[in-house]
């Protein structure tokens, strides 16, 4: 997983961020994949929107969305005030997967 944010943008602090599971069907066929998403996080640290920018298959996209649904954050701060933030993540599914 590769997070990307605009230079100087405030960052939320991950509290829980499990990685997506490699879909069994794709792993058994040796298929690799990529998913790019943009995650919007509100002032409370709650994810309020996930936008898929690119996905090589619906199986990989579903695995990423399922993992993200379990994420939690401490909100980003601008000064001492919590603020909204947007972070882009890139997930690469490579076979064989490192255990």
Backbone torsions as a table, in degrees:
resi	resn	phi	psi	omega
1	UNK	NA	129.5	-179.3
2	UNK	-121.1	107.1	176.7
3	UNK	-80.9	146.0	177.0
4	UNK	-137.3	134.7	175.8
5	UNK	-137.3	153.7	176.4
6	UNK	-61.0	144.3	179.6
7	UNK	-54.3	128.6	178.4
8	UNK	82.9	-3.9	180.0
9	UNK	-73.9	146.1	177.9
10	UNK	-68.4	144.4	-178.9
11	UNK	-109.4	134.5	171.0
12	UNK	-75.4	157.8	179.4
13	UNK	-103.2	118.4	179.3
14	UNK	-64.3	134.2	174.0
15	UNK	-106.6	-38.3	178.3
16	UNK	-143.6	124.1	-174.5
17	UNK	-148.9	64.4	179.5
18	UNK	-64.3	144.9	178.9
19	UNK	-79.8	154.4	177.3
20	UNK	-68.8	149.9	175.8
21	UNK	-83.2	143.2	176.5
22	UNK	-68.9	120.3	-179.0
23	UNK	-56.8	130.5	-175.8
24	UNK	-55.2	-45.7	-179.1
25	UNK	-58.0	-43.7	-177.6
26	UNK	-72.0	-40.2	179.7
27	UNK	-64.8	-42.4	-177.5
28	UNK	-66.1	-24.2	178.5
29	UNK	-97.6	1.2	179.9
30	UNK	68.4	26.7	-178.1
31	UNK	-88.9	130.0	177.5
32	UNK	-98.7	162.0	-178.2
33	UNK	-156.3	173.1	-178.7
34	UNK	-143.5	138.0	174.8
35	UNK	-135.9	130.1	175.5
36	UNK	-117.8	128.4	-179.5
37	UNK	-132.1	156.0	170.4
38	UNK	-114.4	127.6	-177.2
39	UNK	-115.3	122.9	176.1
40	UNK	-98.6	130.4	-176.9
41	UNK	-122.0	129.5	-176.1
42	UNK	-82.0	-177.3	-176.8
43	UNK	-66.1	-14.0	178.4
44	UNK	-95.1	-6.2	-177.0
45	UNK	90.3	8.7	-179.2
46	UNK	-92.4	135.9	176.4
47	UNK	-70.4	123.4	179.9
48	UNK	-110.1	-9.8	177.5
49	UNK	-162.1	138.1	173.8
50	UNK	-126.1	120.7	178.6
51	UNK	-115.0	123.7	177.2
52	UNK	-83.6	121.7	-179.6
53	UNK	-93.5	-30.8	-179.2
54	UNK	-160.4	139.8	175.5
55	UNK	-151.9	132.3	-178.6
56	UNK	-77.6	-17.6	175.2
57	UNK	-161.0	159.5	178.8
58	UNK	-66.5	-30.8	179.3
59	UNK	-63.6	-45.8	178.6
60	UNK	-67.5	-40.5	178.5
61	UNK	-59.5	-45.6	179.9
62	UNK	-62.8	-40.6	179.4
63	UNK	-62.9	-41.0	179.2
64	UNK	-67.3	-46.7	179.9
65	UNK	-60.5	-39.5	179.3
66	UNK	-63.6	-44.8	179.3
67	UNK	-63.7	-45.3	-178.4
68	UNK	-62.3	-31.5	179.3
69	UNK	-62.7	-17.1	-179.8
70	UNK	-97.8	-4.5	-176.7
71	UNK	-73.7	152.7	170.5
72	UNK	-144.6	152.7	-175.3
73	UNK	-137.5	155.3	159.4
74	UNK	-87.8	136.4	-174.3
75	UNK	-64.6	155.1	172.3
76	UNK	-65.0	157.5	177.7
77	UNK	-129.6	140.0	171.4
78	UNK	-112.8	107.2	-168.2
79	UNK	71.7	-125.9	176.8
80	UNK	-104.7	3.5	-175.3
81	UNK	-99.3	129.9	174.1
82	UNK	-59.6	144.7	179.4
83	UNK	-144.2	163.2	175.4
84	UNK	-68.4	154.4	176.3
85	UNK	-148.1	159.0	177.5
86	UNK	-131.8	127.4	-179.1
87	UNK	-128.9	136.9	174.9
88	UNK	-97.9	138.6	177.4
89	UNK	-126.1	144.6	176.3
90	UNK	-123.6	125.7	179.2
91	UNK	-112.6	125.5	177.9
92	UNK	-112.3	124.7	177.0
93	UNK	-102.6	110.1	-178.1
94	UNK	-113.9	142.5	178.9
95	UNK	-113.6	135.1	-3.1
96	UNK	-76.4	147.4	-177.7
97	UNK	-76.2	136.3	176.6
98	UNK	-66.5	130.8	180.0
99	UNK	-96.5	NA	NA
